[in-house]
Amino acid sequence: VTRGDVFALPEDDYLDYSFTVDFSTVEGTKAAPTELPTSLLTAQPTWESNPGPEEMLTEVPMEEVPSTMPDGFGAQDPMEEPEELCSRKPFDAFTDLKNGSLYAFRGKYFYELDETSVRPGYPKLISDVWGIEGPIDAAFTRINCQGKTYLFKGSQYWRFDDGALDPGYPRDISEGFEGIPNSIDAAFALPAHSYHGNERVYFFKDKYYWSYDFAHQPTQADCEKSSPSTVFNHYAFMNRDSWEDVFQILFGGRM
C-alpha cells in the first residue's frame, strides 16, 4: 500500500481517529425565558377625569429631533493603537515553518522570532503575508519531510507549503478534520512515534481536547520534490545517521 498524504481525499478520509472525549453525552442547555421585573413593565396612563363621549384622546406626534452626532459616531476608531510586542496581550498561536522560521500570531499581526528577539521588519499584517484577516485561532506544522503548515480560523483552515498556499484551500474543518469543532483554541503536532507509526495532532477547545492521527505519510517521491523540513531533518537524524537509513526504513529502498 502506498503511503502518501497527497490529499486527493480530505485530511480526515484516512484510517480512524482517536477522540479523547466522547461528546455524545455533552448536551447544550436551553436557556429558559426570563420575565421582566414588574417595575420595568410599561405603566398604563392614568387620567384625573374620565373623558366624555365628545372628548377624543388625540395622540400628539413627537417631533423627531435631528441628531447632532457626526456620522460614524460610536464606530471603531480608525486610529488603532500600535501593535507592541510587550503589551502583555496574549498571543493567539505559535508555529514554525519547514525552513525553521518561528512565528507568533496576535490579533491582526504576526512576528518572526529568533533565539532571543523579534526579527527586523516585524510585526507584519497577517492579511498581507498569509491572505487571512487576523486574528487566527490556531496553527501547526506537520513534522514530516514536507512540513506543511496549517492555519485555522472559524470554520475553515488553510494549508501552506513553506509559506505558499496550496491549491484548493481554504477548506472547511468538517471536510478535512471530521469531528474537530470550529473556532478551536489551540493545536500542536507531534511526529510519528516510530517509522511505522503515524503523525498526530492535538486540538484544544475550552476544557476538551481531541487527537487526530494522519494515516498517510509523504512518499519518497514526494519528499524528493522539495528540500526537507528543518524540524523533520533534526528529528530524523536523532534516530538515524543519514537520510539513506531513514528512507530504507520508510520505503524499503535507498535514494
N, C-alpha and C positions, 0 to 999 in steps of 0.2 A: 504494500500500500504506500503510495507516495505521500509523504508528509509535507505539507506546504500551506502556509496561511496566505493563499492567493486571493481570498475574499471574492471568489466567484459567487459564493453564498455569504449571507450575513455572518458577522462575527459569532453570533450565537448558534449558528447552524452546524455545530460540530458534534462533540460527544455529549456528555451530560454535564450538569452544573452541580456545584456543591453549595447549596444555600445554607447558611448558618442559622437563619431564623425562619421559622415556619409562620408565614403571615396569614395563613388561613384562619387562625384563631384571633387575629387582630381585627377588631371591628371599630368603625368610627362611631362616635356618639352624636346622635342627632340632637341639636340644640332645641330646647323647648321654648316656645314664645313666652315672652315676659310682658306682663301687663304694666302699663304706665302707672305711676303713683297717682292717686286721686287728685293731689294738689296740682298736677300738671295737666289735667283734663281741661278742655276749653270751658270757661264759665259761660252759662247762659245769661243773656241780657235781662235785666230787671227794669221795670218801669214804675214810676211813682204813681201813675194813674193809668187805668185801662183806657185805650183809645176808643172813641165812639165809632158807630158804624160809618160816619162820614170821613173819619180820620184814616188816613192811609200812611203806613210807615214807608218812607222813601229812603232807599239806600243811597247815600251820597258817595259817588266815586272818589277815591283818593287820587289826588294829582301825583303823577309819577315825577319824582324829583330827579333831574339828570345827575348822574354820578360825576363827582369832581375828581375821581381817581383816574390816573392815566391808564391807557390801555396796557394790558400785560402786568398790572399790579398784582402782586402775590405769586407770580411765576418765579421760577428759579432764577437767581441772579446769574446773568451770563458770565460775570466775572467770578469764576470759581477760585477757591483757594489753591495756590500752587501745591503740587504734589511734593511732599517731603519724605525722604526715606525714614527718618527717625521721628515720625509723627505719632508713634505708638498705636497707630491703627493696625488691626490685624491683616495679615496677608491672606489672599483667597486660595492660592495654590503655589506649589513649587514643582519644578520638573527640570530634567536635563535633556539635552538633545543627543543624538548619536555621536556628535563630534565632541561631546564632553562639556558643552556650554551649560551653565546652570542659570535658570530663570526663576524669578519671583514675580507673581502677579498680584496686583492690588488695585481694586477699582477699575478705572479706565486705562491704567498704566501697567507696564512691566519693567523689570530691571534685569540686567545680566550681571551676575556676580562672579568674582574671582575668589581666591582663597581668603582674602581679608577685607574686600570692599566692593563697591559698585564700579563697574567698568565705565570709562568716559562715554558721554553721549546719552546716558540714561538718566531718568526714565523716558520711555517712548510709549506712544499710544498703542494699545493692543490692536485697535482697528486699522492702524496704518501698516502694521507688520503682519498680523495674523488674519486680518479681514473679519474679525469678530468684534462687535461692540462690547466693551467690558462693562461690568465685571464678569468673569467666568466663574464657574462653580468648582471645577477640579481639573487636574491634569496628571498624566503619567506617560512614561515612555517604556515601551517593551524592551526587556533585556534579552535580545537575540541579535543575530548578525545584522538585521535590517534596522532595528532601533526606531520603529515607528512611534510618533508622538500623538497622543490623543488629548484633545481639549473638550470639556463638557460645559454646556450652558443650557439650562432649562430642560427641554425635552430632546435636545439634539447633541450630537458630538461631531467633531472634526478630526480627521486623521492626516498627519503631516509626515512627509519623508524628508528629514533633515531640513525642516522649515518650509517646504513646499507642499501645498495642499494636494492630496491625492484626488484623482478624478472621482466623481460620484458622491462627493461629500459637500455639505454635511448630511448626516443620516439621523433618523430617529433612534433614540436609545432603545426603544422597544424593538426595533428592527435588527440592531446589531448586538444588543446585550439583553436578551429576553429575561424578564424577571427583575431587572435592575430598575429602580424608581427614577423618576425625573428629578431634577433640581437636587442632585446629590451634594453632600458637604465636602467630601474629600475622596481621593483614590490614590493607591500606590501599587506598583507592580513588583513581583518577585521573579527571579529566574527559575528555570526548571530545577528541581532538587537533584536531578541526575540527568544523564544524557538521554535516557529513555523516558524521562518524565515530561511534564507539561508546565509551561509558564502559568503563573497565577496572578490575578489582580484582585485587590480588595476594594470594595466600595463602602462608603460610610454615609449614613443619613440619620440625623437625630441620635437615638441611642441604639441603633441597629447597624449591622454590617453584613455584607454579602461577599462570598468568594466566588470567583469565576475562573475556570480553567480553559486556557487556549489549547484546543486539541491538535492544531496543526502548527508545525514549525516550518520556517522557510526551507526550501530545498537547497542543495548545494549550488544549483544554477542560479537561484535567487540571490544567494549570498555572494556569488561571484560577479553579479551585475554592478555592485557598488562597493565602496570601501566599508569595512566592518565597523560596527558600533564601537566607540571607545570603551563604553561601560562593559559591553559583552566581551570585548577583547581582553579587558582586565580579568573578567570572570573566567574566561576560557583558559587563560594562562595561569590562573590559580589552580586549575585542575589538571592541565596537561602542559607539555613542554613546547608544543608547536601547533599551528593550525592543521598541519597534516594529521596529527593524532586526533584532533577534535573531529575532523571530517571522517576519519577512519571509523570512529565510533558512531557518528551520526548517520553516515551514509554507506558505510561498508566499503569505501574506496578512497583512494588518495587523490589530491588535487593534481 
